[in-house]
């Protein structure tokens, strides 16, 4: 009896202590797609930034970006920006929620925080951070100049991942009275996780 309990504890320990390394490969050529579940006041990422001076391309299995983006979102610099982020898994043709989700009530306060997940892939590559840091994504006309950056996601997980996943990214702006602004931003990024 005790032997089987020891084996169970050992099996759980080995499974939890072992991590798997993955790379996320974009599924679509269009990296930022509009959300499948569209609402009347919801717009795609082109309503957030003007990407006309920004290049985003696949180089092998890497997503490389460089150039400038200019904020075009019709909000105010004093607005609080909320980020809602959810990962879904494609199972038998249907998107199913996973345990991975995040809500950041004041995104602008942590946009350049080195401990945030997006810093590694995005904001650390923005030039002149000391100048643009105060402008966040709620300042129409603010231009973010990017160094060449690799947006490819390589990470470790204790969970075994397989198949196609998508990240739903939603941005909402709230005025000083905490009323939501009428234009919401929503985009999806679909990736296939491959174990390294």
C-alpha positions in Angstrom: 0.0 0.0 0.0 2.7 2.5 1.0 4.8 1.5 -2.0 2.0 2.6 -4.4 1.6 5.9 -2.6 5.3 6.6 -2.9 5.2 5.8 -6.6 2.2 8.2 -7.1 4.0 11.0 -5.2 7.2 10.4 -7.2 5.3 10.4 -10.5 3.6 13.6 -9.7 6.9 15.2 -8.6 8.6 14.2 -11.8 5.8 15.4 -14.0 5.6 18.8 -12.2 9.3 19.3 -12.0 9.9 18.7 -15.7 9.4 21.5 -18.1 8.9 21.4 -21.9 10.3 24.0 -24.2 8.1 25.3 -27.0 8.1 27.7 -29.9 5.0 29.4 -31.1 4.8 29.6 -34.9 2.1 31.9 -36.4 -0.6 30.1 -38.3 -1.7 33.0 -40.6 0.3 35.3 -42.8 -1.7 38.2 -41.3 -0.2 38.1 -37.8 -2.9 40.3 -36.2 -6.3 39.1 -37.3 -9.7 40.7 -36.4 -11.5 39.0 -33.6 -14.0 36.3 -34.8 -16.6 37.4 -32.3 -17.2 41.0 -33.4 -19.3 43.5 -31.5 -20.7 46.8 -32.9 -18.1 49.0 -31.1 -15.1 46.7 -31.5 -12.4 47.4 -34.1 -9.2 45.7 -35.2 -5.6 46.6 -34.4 -5.4 49.1 -37.3 -7.8 51.3 -35.2 -5.1 51.3 -32.5 -1.9 52.0 -34.6 -1.1 53.2 -38.1 1.3 50.5 -39.3 2.1 52.1 -42.7 5.8 52.7 -41.5 6.1 49.3 -39.8 7.3 46.0 -41.4 6.2 42.7 -39.9 7.3 39.6 -41.8 8.0 35.9 -41.4 11.7 35.0 -41.7 11.9 31.2 -41.6 9.9 30.4 -38.4 10.5 33.8 -36.8 8.3 36.9 -36.8 10.5 40.0 -37.3 9.2 43.5 -36.9 10.8 47.0 -37.3 9.9 50.6 -38.1 7.4 53.0 -36.6 3.8 52.8 -35.4 1.7 55.8 -34.7 -1.2 55.8 -32.3 -4.5 56.5 -34.0 -7.0 55.2 -31.3 -9.6 57.9 -30.6 -9.1 58.1 -26.8 -7.6 60.7 -24.4 -4.2 60.6 -22.8 -5.9 60.7 -19.4 -7.9 57.5 -20.1 -7.2 54.3 -18.2 -6.5 51.5 -20.6 -7.6 48.0 -19.6 -6.0 44.9 -21.3 -7.9 41.6 -21.4 -5.9 38.7 -22.7 -7.1 35.1 -23.1 -5.6 32.0 -24.7 -7.9 29.5 -26.4 -7.1 26.1 -27.9 -8.6 24.7 -31.1 -10.2 21.3 -30.4 -12.3 19.6 -33.1 -13.0 22.8 -34.9 -14.1 24.8 -31.9 -12.1 27.3 -29.8 -12.0 26.2 -26.2 -10.8 28.4 -23.2 -7.7 27.4 -21.4 -6.4 28.3 -17.9 -4.3 31.1 -19.4 -5.9 34.6 -19.1 -4.9 38.0 -17.8 -6.7 41.2 -17.0 -4.6 44.3 -16.5 -6.7 47.2 -15.2 -4.2 49.9 -15.9 -2.0 48.7 -18.8 -0.2 52.1 -19.2 1.3 51.8 -15.7 3.0 48.5 -16.6 3.5 48.8 -20.4 7.3 49.2 -20.0 7.7 47.0 -16.9 10.6 44.6 -17.4 8.8 41.9 -15.4 5.8 41.8 -17.8 5.5 39.1 -20.5 5.1 41.5 -23.4 8.3 43.5 -22.5 10.5 40.6 -23.7 8.8 40.6 -27.1 7.7 44.1 -27.7 8.3 47.1 -25.5 12.0 46.5 -24.8 12.5 47.0 -28.5 11.0 50.5 -28.5 13.6 53.3 -29.0 13.7 56.4 -26.8 11.6 54.8 -24.0 12.4 57.7 -21.7 10.6 60.1 -24.2 7.6 57.9 -25.1 7.1 56.1 -21.8 4.6 58.7 -20.6 2.5 58.5 -23.7 1.5 54.8 -23.7 -1.1 53.8 -26.2 -3.7 56.3 -25.2 -2.0 59.3 -26.8 -3.2 59.8 -30.4 -0.3 60.9 -32.6 2.4 59.3 -30.4 5.0 57.5 -32.6 6.8 54.4 -31.3 10.1 53.7 -33.1 11.1 50.0 -33.0 14.5 48.5 -33.3 14.5 45.2 -35.2 12.7 42.8 -32.9 11.9 39.1 -33.0 8.3 38.5 -31.9 8.8 34.7 -31.9 7.6 33.1 -28.7 9.9 30.6 -27.1 9.0 29.5 -23.6 8.9 26.7 -21.1 5.8 25.1 -19.6 5.1 22.3 -17.1 2.1 21.4 -19.3 2.2 19.4 -22.5 0.9 21.7 -25.3 -0.2 20.6 -28.7 -2.0 22.0 -31.7 -3.2 25.5 -32.5 -3.9 28.2 -30.0 -5.0 31.8 -30.3 -4.6 34.8 -28.1 -7.5 37.2 -27.9 -6.3 40.6 -27.0 -8.9 43.3 -26.1 -8.2 46.9 -25.1 -10.8 49.1 -23.5 -10.4 52.8 -22.6 -12.1 54.4 -19.6 -12.5 58.1 -19.1 -11.8 59.9 -15.8 -15.4 59.0 -14.6 -14.7 55.3 -15.3 -17.1 55.3 -18.3 -16.0 53.0 -21.1 -15.1 54.7 -24.4 -17.2 53.6 -27.4 -14.3 52.2 -29.4 -12.8 48.9 -28.2 -9.8 47.3 -29.8 -9.7 43.5 -30.4 -7.3 41.3 -32.3 -6.3 37.7 -32.4 -2.9 36.0 -32.9 -3.1 32.3 -33.9 0.0 30.1 -33.3 0.9 26.5 -33.3 3.1 25.4 -30.4 5.9 23.1 -31.4 7.9 21.3 -28.8 11.7 21.9 -29.1 
